Structure formats: structure tokens, C-alpha cells
Amino acid sequence: MSHLRLILHGKAAGREPVRQAVQEIRAEGHRVEVRVTWEAGDTVRFAGEAAADGVDTVVAGGGDGTLNEVVRGVLEESESPRCSVGLLPLGTANDFAHGCGIPVDDPAAALRLAAESRPQPIDLGTVTGRVFVNVASGGLGTKLTVETPPQMKDVLGGASYLITGLRRFGDIQPVTGRFRGPDFSWEGGFWAMAAGNGRQAGGGVPLCPEARLDDGLLDLAVMPKLPDEERVAKLSALLKEGLPALEREVVYRQLPWVEVEVPSRLHVNLDGEPIRQDRLRFEVREHWLPFHLPDPVESR
């Protein structure tokens, strides 16, 4: 039987389906301990403590941001993780869970997956030393995440990002930047960029549709500046359908690392957590994190 430590986002602690799921998995013989976050820093600290205590699996109970903090906590305790990580998706959009098939509407199934499946080694992305599990995005995607009101997220979920994007088209300005990687160089104005370990972000938008969690590569997608008369139609298509809708315009590469330089600091979103820098280096840590997935990682 497995020993799980569930790090539960405070907003989700009172949800009855979550309580029932914990009771159900305990009744099946697994040991499930729960820690509920109260203030900033709790998730990272609780995850580090769990790794130090020797639990089998630390489960992130929240969205992509909570998952990011759990992974950071596990890695802070040791450069090489001593426990596996699972996910109980309870966020607004649950992009990582949707992208790799973790049950989103069945908390017991998600917890059971973490308790009973064999962990598989997946890659992690890094930006100047900070890790991300799913997608790091800059430009349009980051603005939408930061500017979407929390109340709208609570009511509309992932669709709230699309609504915010449609309302803010007139205010969004392109960024001028230089991208450099192995046998790759591109420079110019762009509306949005993404470096993906996972496939989707921003409420279900497939920004990196060809990304795999175990290939030792990040999928770089850059949406160049478009003529003004095409901007609304093209950005609407991006938000609704993702990069496949703009295949001809988008610069897409798969690289082990890429460096980005912009004249003024670029807002970048790491699994929902914003940073702002003018020089960034995206890299991949190959097969770094034991993670519980519903299918062989090769299919993800």
C-alpha cells in the first residue's frame, strides 16, 4: 500500500468530493495524509517536509501553480527527487492534467492513480534556474493570466482567459526579441511565445501541440507580429484553437535549450507564476521527475 502526502490548496479544503475521495482511497488501504495551505510558501515547505519524511508520493491538490510549487519543494530537499509526484487537479483550467489525461472530474480516480500506478520519469523545464512542469509562456498568454480577475476564473473557469483576451486585443502590443538555440536563430516582433514541456496552457489552448514529456526537448513556439488588419482574427483563432490554427505563421522548433533576449523585461508565466526578465535561458532536465500518469509517458 502507498504512503501519500496530499498538499491541498486552501480553497479546495472544504470541497465534499475531495473529502470523499480521501476517505475512499484510505478505505482501500492506502495511507493518505493531508496538509492544507494557509499562506504563501506553505506548498513548497510542505512538499519539502514530505520528501524529507520519506513518503512514497507527494500529491499536489490544486492547479498548475500548486503542482509547480510541490515540485519545487520536492527538489529543494534534494537535487535528485527522493519521492514521486502526483496531481489531484483542482485548479481553474487544469491544463497539465488535461494535456496528459489525468482525471479532472473524478478526485478519487486521480488520487487512486497517484497511489497505485508506477511513476514514470518525465522531463522538467527550467528558466534561469526556476523549474516549470507544463509550459512557460510570454507575451499575450502571460498578460491574460495576470489580468483575468479571480472572480471570473471562479465562475467561468478556462473560458475566462479567452474572454479577457478578446476584451484586451486593442491594448496588447508586440515585443521585439531575439531567439537563439542549437542550429536555430530568429529575431523580430512577436505577440506571444511558449516553451513547452507539456502541450497546453491558458485554459485549454494547445500552445505546444507536439510536446512530449520524455523526449529531452522543449517545444518552442513563437507567434510573430501580424499585420494590423489580421490581428483580431488571428489572435482569436489562437485563443480558441491554439497553434494549429496558425500553423503557417508560427515559428516552431524542438530544442534542448533556447535563449531569449528582449530590449525591456518580458513577462513570462511559469505554470501560472509570473516572472519578468530581459534575458532568459530555457533548458530541459531530461527524465528528472518520477510522476504518476495514466498511460505510458511515450504516448504523452
N, C-alpha and C positions, 0 to 999 in steps of 0.2 A: 504494500500500500504506500502511497505517496505522501510526502510531507510538504504541504503548500503554505506559503505566506501570502495572503491577499492584501495588497496595498490599495485601499479603496478611497477614491476621491470623495471628499466630504459631502458633495452634493448628492451622491448616489447612495449614501449610507442608509437612508430611510426607505429605499425602494423595496417594496414587498417581494417582487420577483427575485431580487438579488438575495434577500434573506432566505427565501425558499430554496434557491439554488445552493447556497452554502450548506443548508441543512440536508439537502438531498445528497450532496457529494459526501458529507460526513457520514450519513446513514449507509453509504456504500463501502465504508471502511477507511476512507482517506482522512488524514489529519489536515484540517484547514484552519489556520489561524488568521485573524483579521486585524489589520491596523487601519484606522480611519484618519485621513489627513485633516489638519485644522488650519495650518498656516503655511506660508511659503517655506520651502526647504524640507517639509515633512516627508515628501515622497522619496527624495534622494536619500535622506537619512534612514528612513525605514527600510528601504531596499538594501542599503549597505549593511544595516544590522542583520537583516535576514540572511544575506550571504555569509556574514561572519558567524552566524548561529548554525550554519550547516544545513539549512533547509534544502530540499530537493529542487523546488521550483518557486520563484517569486512571480506572482501574478499581478499584472497591472490592471486595476479596476478603474477604467476611465477611457479617455480618448487617446489620440496620438501623442498629445503633450504629456499625459501621465505615463505612457509607455516610454517615451524618451527619458523622463526623469528616473524611472525604475532602472532602465539600462545604465544610465549614468551612475546611479547608486551602486549597482552591482559591480561596475567596472572600477569605481573609486576604491572599493575594498581590495581589489586585486587586479593587476594588469590583465590577467587571464581569468575569465569568469569561473567561479567555483560552483555555480548552480545554473540551472536553466531558467528561461523566462517564458511566461505565458501571458495571454491577454484575455481579459473579460471586457468586451467592448461596451462602453457606457458613455461615449462622447457624443458630440454634435453630429459629426459626419462619419466617424469611424472609417476613415479612408484606408488605413493599412489593413484592417480586418476585412473590409470588402475586397480589397485587392488580392488577398491571399486565401480567402474562403473561410475565415474563422466565423463561427455562428454569431450573428449580430442580434437576432431576435429571440435567442434561447440561452439565457445565462447559465442554466445547468449544463447544456451541451458544451459551452465554451469552457466552463470550469472542468468538466469531465475530460475534455481534450487535453487540458494542461496536466491533469492528474494521471491519465492513462496512456497517452501517446509517447512515443520515443522522441526526444528532442533532436532536431536536425540543425547542423551548423549553417548559419546564414551570414552574409556579409553585413558590415556596418559602414556607413559613410561618415566622413569627418570633414569639418570645415575649420581650418586653423585650430585644430585640437579638440573641437567640440563635436560630439557624435550626433548622428541622426540615423533613425531606423528606416524611415519611409522616404520622404522627399524633402530636399532643400530647394526653395523657390525664391526668386527675387523679382522685383518689379510689380506687375499687376497683381499677382497672386498674394504677395505679402501685404499690399495695401488693402485688399479685400478682407483678409483675415484680421488685420488690426482695426479696420474701420467698421466692420459689421457689429452692430450693437448686440450685447449678450442676450437682451430680451428677445431679439429677432431670432437668434440661434436657438433659444429655448422653444420657441413656438414653431419655427419653420424648418429647423434642422439644416441640412446641407444646402437646401434651396435658398437660404438666406444669403449665401455668398453670391449667387447668381443675381439676386435682386439688388444687392449693394453694387455689384459690378455694373449693372445696367444703369443705375442711377448716377454713377460716378464717371461715366465714359468721358464727359467733357473736361473733367479735371485731371485726368491721367495723362502724364507726359512721358515720352520715350526717354530712355537712358542711353548714353553713349558709352561703349565699353570695348575692351579687348580681351579675347579668349585665346588661351594657349594650352595645348596638350600634346601628347605624343603624335607626331605627324599631323598636327592639326593647328590651324590658326584662323581666327576670324575676328574682324573688327567692324564696328558700325553701331547705328542706333537700334535699340531693341525695346519692345514693350514688356517682355517677360522672359525669364529663363528658369530652368529647373534642372537640378542634378538628382536623378532618381535611383535609389536602391529599390524602392517599391514603385508601383505603377501610377497611383492616382493621389490627388490632393485637392483641397479647396472645395470639398463637398461632392466628390464623385467625378471630378474632371480627370480623365486619363492623360496626364501630362507626359508620362514616360511609358507608353503602352507596350514597349518591347522589353522593359526592365525585368531582370530575374534576380532573385535573392541570393544566388550562389555562384554567379559567373565571374566574380572578381572584377567587375566593371561597374561604373556608374553610367547611366544614360543621360547625356547632356542634350537638352532641348532649348533652343533659342528662337524666339519669335521676333523676327526683325521688324523695324519700323515700317508701317504701311502707308500708302497714300491716304490723305485725309478723307477722301470720298469713300474709301473702303473700310475705314477704321471700325465704324459701328457694326457693320455686317460681319466682319472678320472676328472681332473680339466677341461678339455674341455667339458665333459659331464655336469659338474656343471654349467659352464658359459652358456651353450646352453639350458639346460633343467631344471636347478635348482635341489633342493634336491631330488625330486622323482627319478632322475636318479641314485642316490647314496644311496638309502633307507637303504641298508644293512650296509653300512659303517658309516652313520651319527648317532650321539648321539642326540636324540630329546626328549625334555621334555617341559611340560607346567607348569609354576611356577609363583607364585605371586612375587617372588624375587629370585635373584641369585647373588652370589659374585664371582668375578674372580680375581685371583692373578697370576701375571707373574713376572719372575726374572727381566726383564727390561721393560720399559714402552711400553704398547701396543697401537698402533694406532687404534682408534675407530672412526667410522663415524656415526654421529647423523643426519639423514636426509640430508646427504651431507656435514655436517660441521664436520671437524676432531678435535678430542681431543687426548691427549696422556697421559696415566697414568699406573701405575703398580698395583694399587688396584682399582677395580670398583665394585659398587653395583648397579645392575639393579633392579628397582622396578616399580610397576604399580599403577597409580592413577585410581581407578575404577569409571567409569561413570562421568568423570570430566569435559568434554568439550562438549557444545552443538554444533553439527556440522550438516551441510546440506548434506545429502546423497540421492541418487536416489531411494533407496529401504529401507525397514526396516532394521535396523542395525543388527538384528538377522541373516540375510542372508549373512552378510559380515564378 
